[in-house]
Amino acid sequence: MPYLNFESDDDYVSLWYNTNVSFNNVGSFDPDRPTLLLFHPTLLDTQWLTHHFADPRLSGSYNMIAFDMRVAGRSSCRPTGRSDFWVQAADIGRAHHMLHLPPVHVMGIETLGCNIALRFAALLIFCNPPPPIELKEAFQAYDEALHSWCFAEDLDSFEKYGVDAVAAMLGPENDPDLEEELVSYWALAMPPTRRVRVLQQINLLLNRKPCNAATLNSIALPVLVIHGEHNHLSPKQYAHELGAALKNAQGGALVYIIKGAGSSLSIVGKSASLANLTISKFLSRQPRHRSDLVPPELSLEEHMQAGLQRLAGLMSDGGIADRNPLSSLSFCCLDAETIKSQTDALVQFRKGQLRAMNPVHADGRLIRRYTRNRDEHWFQAGVDGLSHAQVPLSRRQKQIAEDSNPRTSRSTNFPAELVSAQQVEESRVRRVGGFAQTTVDRQVIKGSVAKVMAPSASALTRMLL
């Protein structure tokens, strides 16, 4: 994968990207094809866009490029509290200028991609757009998972929280192979020894501010909003609300609900295929533009300065235009209190990070690869130390076991209640506190032994209630 380096007085970023052409760089782009820019899903990176890059309906007709965000994948940056979705969009704008890219179609996926795409003006495609701020249940789940994940003390605990995260993302009835791949990827990319990086990603989600009316009204290009029918993280009402809010979109924003699809339209093969079909039909109706790599007329500084001036107008804050145009951090629109809390949280999470539990060997291999069926071998040792062959369950027994399993018997729908400002502030205070997971789980033992020993449901599991 090629990469770009951004350097300034207060920031450093190494931004990696991936393409669908030979030699994996923009120099091999076909000038006769339009260019499609994709944003990867939340908590993942560009390697999870395979269902889009490998689909001939897209890769056969478009030059495709996707960047690992500064806090994801192979990209790296200096940790900072001055980070929001405007900063991520500024990174893409700077990379777009440095690579001499032509005007592009933009495809934003889930919370991360959609929020960046909204701030990056182009022909827009939104896949599973999120609410303007997180739902209350999702916010609590992310908040609890952050501490559980980052301060896990053993491999079993880490894998448990990973499985809960997969269930929250995809629903309780997910593909076992996909679940194993996701947990293994997170063990490699976001272990407790890199919890500062995890915190940076979660901060983007939990501390985001909704786009104001001026920003939404500034989008005057064709827009397609695709949403999964059974998306429990973001009910489809928010897709319709986003479409209605984009009043100046050319021809009006088109909203398409994919029947049977869930919370992911990118990593689930069937849903991704339906999304690609819809996207290819939408793009085929748009004028085709060449992809000649022509050096821009404006210098990088002039280009970024124009972006700051536009942002100052959207935010009604003239001071933004006076910031350093060569730093992506100048585009941050967070208030001083949020920036301070994010900075303090980074300091707390950095303490003891190198001594945290690491599920990876020194040579970069996993200590063990997670598998759902580890404890279901047909011949395993019992509590008495002897080996016993398991007796296959009858169809009736399997049905009873499935009905009694809380992860398969619960519905994935929860009230579409947005998180309040007070809950957001309380969450920031807890993150700054820097408490460990052992402190979180310590409780006064009262009542019967059975009640004390009963496992309590985490917030990620409660999302499936």
C-alpha positions in Angstrom: 0.0 0.0 0.0 1.4 3.5 -0.9 1.1 6.3 1.6 1.3 10.1 2.0 3.0 12.0 4.8 1.6 15.3 6.2 3.8 17.4 8.4 3.1 20.6 10.2 4.1 22.4 13.4 1.5 20.6 15.5 0.6 17.5 13.6 2.1 14.5 11.8 0.1 12.0 9.7 1.1 9.0 7.6 -2.0 8.2 5.5 -2.1 4.9 3.6 -4.4 4.2 0.7 -5.5 1.3 -1.5 -6.7 1.2 -5.1 -8.2 -1.3 -7.6 -5.6 -0.8 -10.3 -2.2 -2.3 -11.1 0.7 -1.4 -8.8 -1.9 -0.1 -6.3 -1.3 3.6 -6.9 -3.1 6.4 -8.7 -0.5 6.5 -11.5 -2.2 3.5 -13.0 -5.7 5.0 -13.1 -7.6 4.7 -16.4 -8.2 8.3 -17.5 -11.3 7.2 -19.4 -13.0 6.0 -16.2 -14.6 8.1 -13.4 -13.1 7.8 -9.9 -14.9 6.5 -6.9 -13.6 7.4 -3.4 -14.7 5.0 -0.6 -14.5 5.3 3.2 -14.1 2.2 5.2 -16.6 0.9 7.9 -16.4 1.9 11.5 -13.6 0.2 13.6 -12.2 -1.4 10.4 -9.9 -0.4 7.6 -9.7 -0.6 3.8 -9.0 -4.3 3.7 -12.6 -4.8 4.6 -13.8 -3.2 1.4 -13.1 -6.3 -0.6 -16.8 -6.9 -1.5 -16.7 -3.5 -3.2 -13.3 -3.6 -4.8 -13.8 -7.1 -6.2 -17.3 -6.4 -7.6 -16.9 -6.0 -11.4 -20.0 -3.7 -11.5 -17.8 -1.2 -9.7 -14.2 -2.1 -10.3 -14.8 -2.8 -14.0 -16.2 0.7 -14.6 -14.5 3.0 -12.1 -11.1 3.8 -10.7 -11.5 3.1 -7.0 -9.5 4.5 -4.1 -9.9 4.2 -0.3 -7.8 5.7 2.5 -7.2 4.3 6.0 -8.3 7.1 8.3 -5.5 8.6 10.5 -6.7 6.5 13.4 -7.3 3.2 11.5 -5.5 0.5 9.6 -1.9 1.1 8.6 -2.2 4.9 8.9 -0.6 6.6 11.9 -0.7 10.0 13.5 0.4 11.9 16.6 -2.4 11.4 19.3 -4.2 14.6 19.9 -7.4 15.8 21.5 -8.1 18.2 18.6 -9.7 15.5 16.4 -13.2 15.3 14.9 -14.7 14.4 11.6 -13.8 17.8 10.1 -10.1 16.9 10.7 -10.6 13.5 9.0 -12.2 15.3 6.0 -9.3 17.7 5.9 -6.9 14.8 5.6 -8.8 13.5 2.6 -9.0 17.0 1.0 -5.2 17.3 1.4 -4.5 13.8 0.0 -6.9 14.6 -2.9 -4.8 17.7 -3.8 -1.4 16.0 -3.4 -2.4 13.1 -5.6 -3.8 15.4 -8.3 -7.1 13.5 -8.2 -10.0 14.6 -10.5 -13.5 15.3 -9.1 -14.6 12.0 -7.5 -17.8 10.2 -6.5 -17.8 9.6 -2.7 -19.2 6.6 -1.0 -19.5 6.9 2.8 -20.1 3.7 4.8 -21.7 3.6 8.3 -20.9 6.2 11.0 -17.3 6.9 10.2 -17.6 7.1 6.4 -20.9 9.0 6.3 -19.9 11.7 8.7 -16.6 12.3 6.8 -18.4 12.2 3.4 -21.0 14.8 4.7 -18.0 17.1 5.3 -16.3 16.4 2.0 -18.3 18.0 -0.9 -18.8 15.7 -3.9 -21.4 13.4 -5.5 -22.4 11.5 -2.4 -23.5 7.9 -1.7 -24.3 7.1 1.9 -24.5 3.4 3.1 -26.4 3.0 6.4 -26.1 6.7 7.5 -26.1 7.1 11.3 -28.2 9.3 13.5 -26.9 12.9 13.9 -25.6 11.7 17.3 -25.5 8.2 18.8 -28.6 6.5 20.1 -28.7 6.2 23.9 -28.2 2.4 23.9 -25.5 2.5 21.3 -23.7 5.2 23.2 -23.7 3.3 26.4 -22.5 0.2 24.6 -19.6 2.0 23.0 -18.7 3.7 26.3 -18.6 0.4 28.3 -16.9 -1.5 25.5 -14.1 1.0 25.4 -13.1 0.3 29.0 -13.8 -3.4 28.8 -11.8 -3.8 25.6 -8.9 -1.5 26.4 -8.4 -2.9 30.0 -9.0 -6.6 29.4 -6.7 -8.6 31.6 -6.7 -11.9 29.8 -7.4 -13.3 26.3 -10.7 -14.9 27.2 -12.1 -11.5 28.4 -10.8 -9.8 25.3 -12.4 -12.3 23.0 -15.7 -12.1 24.9 -15.9 -8.3 24.4 -15.0 -8.8 20.8 -17.8 -11.3 20.3 -20.2 -8.9 22.0 -19.0 -6.1 19.7 -19.7 -8.3 16.6 -23.2 -9.1 17.9 -23.8 -5.4 18.4 -22.6 -4.6 14.9 -24.2 -7.4 12.9 -26.9 -8.7 15.2 -27.0 -12.0 17.1 -27.4 -14.2 14.1 -24.2 -13.6 12.3 -21.9 -15.7 10.2 -19.5 -17.6 12.5 -16.6 -17.3 10.0 -17.1 -13.6 9.8 -17.2 -13.3 13.6 -13.9 -15.2 13.9 -12.3 -12.9 11.3 -13.5 -9.7 13.0 -12.3 -10.8 16.5 -8.9 -11.9 15.1 -8.5 -8.6 13.2 -9.3 -6.6 16.3 -6.7 -8.6 18.3 -4.1 -7.7 15.7 -5.1 -4.1 14.9 -6.6 -2.8 18.2 -5.3 -4.8 21.2 -5.1 -3.3 24.7 -1.4 -2.4 24.0 -2.8 0.2 21.4 -5.7 1.4 23.5 -4.9 5.1 22.8 -5.6 4.4 19.1 -8.9 2.7 20.1 -9.8 5.7 22.2 -9.2 8.1 19.3 -11.7 6.1 17.1 -14.3 5.9 19.8 -13.9 9.7 20.6 -14.9 10.4 17.0 -18.2 8.5 17.4 -19.1 9.6 20.9 -18.1 13.3 20.8 -19.3 14.1 17.3 -21.5 17.1 16.7 -24.4 16.9 14.1 -23.9 18.8 10.9 -25.7 22.1 11.0 -28.3 23.3 8.4 -25.7 25.4 6.6 -23.5 22.4 6.0 -26.3 20.2 4.7 -27.7 23.0 2.5 -24.3 23.5 0.9 -24.5 20.0 -0.7 -25.9 20.6 -4.1 -24.8 17.5 -6.0 -26.7 14.2 -6.6 -27.1 12.1 -3.4 -28.0 8.5 -2.9 -28.8 7.2 0.6 -28.8 3.4 1.0 -30.0 1.8 4.3 -30.5 -1.7 5.6 -34.0 -2.6 6.5 -33.0 -4.2 9.8 -30.3 -1.8 10.9 -30.6 -1.8 14.7 -27.7 0.7 15.2 -29.4 3.3 13.1 -33.2 2.9 12.4 -34.2 3.7 8.8 -36.1 6.8 10.0 -32.7 8.5 10.1 -32.0 7.7 6.5 -35.3 9.4 5.5 -34.5 12.3 7.8 -31.0 12.8 6.2 -32.6 12.6 2.7 -35.1 15.3 3.7 -32.4 17.5 5.3 -30.4 17.6 2.0 -32.8 20.0 0.5 -30.5 21.3 -2.2 -29.3 18.0 -3.5 -29.5 17.8 -7.2 -32.9 16.2 -8.1 -33.5 15.6 -4.4 -31.7 13.0 -2.3 -32.7 9.4 -3.3 -33.4 7.0 -0.3 -33.3 3.3 -1.0 -34.0 0.7 1.7 -32.4 -2.7 1.1 -34.8 -5.4 2.2 -33.4 -8.0 4.6 -30.1 -6.1 5.1 -28.8 -5.3 8.5 -26.3 -3.0 10.1 -23.5 -3.6 7.6 -23.7 -3.2 3.9 -20.0 -3.7 3.4 -18.6 -6.8 5.2 -21.7 -9.0 4.7 -21.5 -10.4 1.2 -25.2 -10.6 0.3 -25.9 -7.1 1.6 -22.8 -5.7 -0.1 -23.8 -7.2 -3.4 -27.2 -5.5 -3.3 -25.6 -2.2 -2.3 -23.2 -2.5 -5.2 -26.1 -3.1 -7.6 -27.9 0.0 -6.4 -24.7 2.1 -6.5 -23.8 1.0 -10.0 -27.3 1.9 -11.3 -27.2 5.3 -9.6 -23.7 6.1 -11.0 -24.6 5.0 -14.5 -27.2 7.8 -14.6 -24.6 10.4 -13.8 -22.4 12.3 -16.3 -19.1 10.5 -16.8 -15.9 12.4 -16.1 -12.4 11.6 -17.1 -9.7 10.9 -14.5 -6.7 12.7 -15.8 -4.1 13.4 -13.1 -3.6 17.1 -13.8 -1.7 19.3 -11.2 -4.2 21.7 -9.6 -3.9 25.4 -10.3 -3.9 26.3 -6.6 -1.0 25.5 -4.3 -1.7 23.2 -1.3 -1.7 26.2 1.1 -4.1 28.1 -1.1 -6.3 25.1 -1.5 -6.5 24.4 2.3 -6.9 28.1 3.0 -10.0 28.2 0.8 -11.3 25.2 2.8 -10.8 27.1 6.1 -12.6 30.1 4.8 -15.5 28.0 3.7 -15.6 26.2 7.0 -15.6 29.6 8.8 -18.7 30.5 6.9 -20.5 27.3 7.6 -19.7 27.5 11.4 -20.2 31.3 11.5 -16.8 31.7 13.2 -14.4 34.0 11.4 -11.5 33.0 13.6 -11.3 29.6 11.8 -10.0 31.3 8.7 -7.0 32.7 10.6 -5.7 29.2 11.5 -2.7 27.4 9.9 -3.9 26.0 6.6 -1.1 23.5 6.4 -2.4 21.6 9.5 -5.5 19.4 9.3 -6.0 20.0 13.0 -6.9 23.6 12.1 -10.3 22.3 10.8 -11.3 20.9 14.2 -14.7 22.4 15.3 -14.8 20.9 18.8 -15.3 23.3 21.8 -12.4 23.9 24.2 -14.0 21.7 26.9 -14.3 18.7 24.7 -10.7 19.1 23.4 -9.4 19.2 26.9 -11.4 16.1 28.0 -10.1 14.2 25.0 -6.6 15.3 25.6 -6.8 14.3 29.3 -8.3 10.9 28.4 -5.4 10.2 26.0 -3.0 10.9 28.9 -4.9 8.5 31.2 -5.1 5.7 28.5 -1.4 6.0 27.7 -0.5 5.1 31.3 0.5 1.4 31.4 -0.3 0.9 27.8 2.9 -1.0 27.0 2.4 -3.3 30.0 -1.2 -4.2 29.0 -2.3 -7.6 27.9 -1.2 -8.4 24.4 -2.9 -11.1 22.3 0.0 -11.0 19.8 3.4 -12.7 19.9 6.5 -10.7 19.5 6.8 -11.9 15.8 3.3 -10.4 15.1 1.3 -13.7 15.2 -1.7 -14.2 17.3 -1.3 -16.2 20.5 -4.4 -18.1 19.4 -7.0 -17.5 16.8 -10.5 -17.1 18.1 -13.0 -19.7 17.1 -16.6 -20.0 18.3 -16.4 -23.9 18.4 -13.3 -24.2 20.6 -15.4 -25.8 23.4 -17.6 -27.9 21.1 -15.1 -30.6 20.2 -16.7 -34.0 19.9 -14.3 -35.6 22.3 -13.1 -33.5 25.3 -12.2 -33.8 28.9 -14.9 -33.6 31.5 -14.8 -32.2 35.0 -13.6 -35.5 36.4 -10.6 -35.5 34.2 -11.9 -38.3 31.9 -12.8 -37.8 28.2 -16.4 -38.1 27.2 -17.8 -38.1 23.7 -20.7 -35.7 23.3 -24.1 -37.1 22.3 -25.7 -35.3 19.4 -28.8 -33.3 20.3 -32.1 -34.1 18.8 -34.0 -31.5 16.7 -36.3 -30.8 19.6 -33.4 -30.3 22.0 -31.6 -28.0 19.6 -34.8 -25.9 19.3 -35.1 -25.7 23.1 -31.4 -24.7 23.4 -31.8 -22.0 20.8 -34.9 -20.6 22.4 -33.1 -20.4 25.8 -30.0 -18.7 24.3 -30.3 -15.0 25.1 -28.2 -14.1 22.1 -30.6 -15.7 19.6 -33.9 -15.2 21.4 -33.6 -11.5 21.8 -34.7 -8.9 19.4 -32.1 -6.4 18.0 -34.5 -3.5 18.1 -34.3 -0.9 20.8 -35.9 2.5 21.3 -34.6 5.2 18.9 -33.7 7.6 21.7 -30.8 9.9 21.2 -28.2 10.3 23.9 -28.5 13.5 26.0 -25.8 16.1 26.5 -25.6 15.2 30.2 -24.8 11.6 29.4 -22.1 12.6 26.9 -20.5 14.8 29.5 -20.6 12.1 32.2 -19.0 9.7 29.7 -16.2 12.1 29.1 -15.6 12.4 32.8 -15.4 8.7 33.2 -12.9 8.4 30.3 -10.7 11.1 31.9 -10.8 9.2 35.2 -8.7 6.4 33.7 -10.1 3.5 35.8 -9.2 0.0 35.0 -11.6 -2.8 34.2 -10.9 -4.6 37.6 -12.1 -1.5 39.3 -15.2 -1.3 37.1 -16.2 -4.9 37.9 -15.6 -4.8 41.6 -18.9 -5.0 43.6 -20.1 -5.7 47.1 -21.1 -9.4 47.4 -24.6 -9.7 48.8 -27.3 -12.3 48.6 -27.1 -16.0 47.7 -24.2 -17.7 46.0 -26.2 -18.4 42.9 -27.2 -14.7 42.6 -23.6 -13.6 43.1 -22.2 -16.1 40.6 -24.7 -15.3 37.9 -23.0 -13.4 35.0 -24.3 -9.9 34.4 -25.1 -8.7 30.9 -22.8 -6.0 29.4 -24.1 -3.0 27.6 -23.3 -4.6 24.2 -25.4 -7.6 25.2 -28.2 -5.4 26.5 -28.4 -3.9 23.0 -29.9 -7.2 21.9 -32.7 -7.0 24.4 
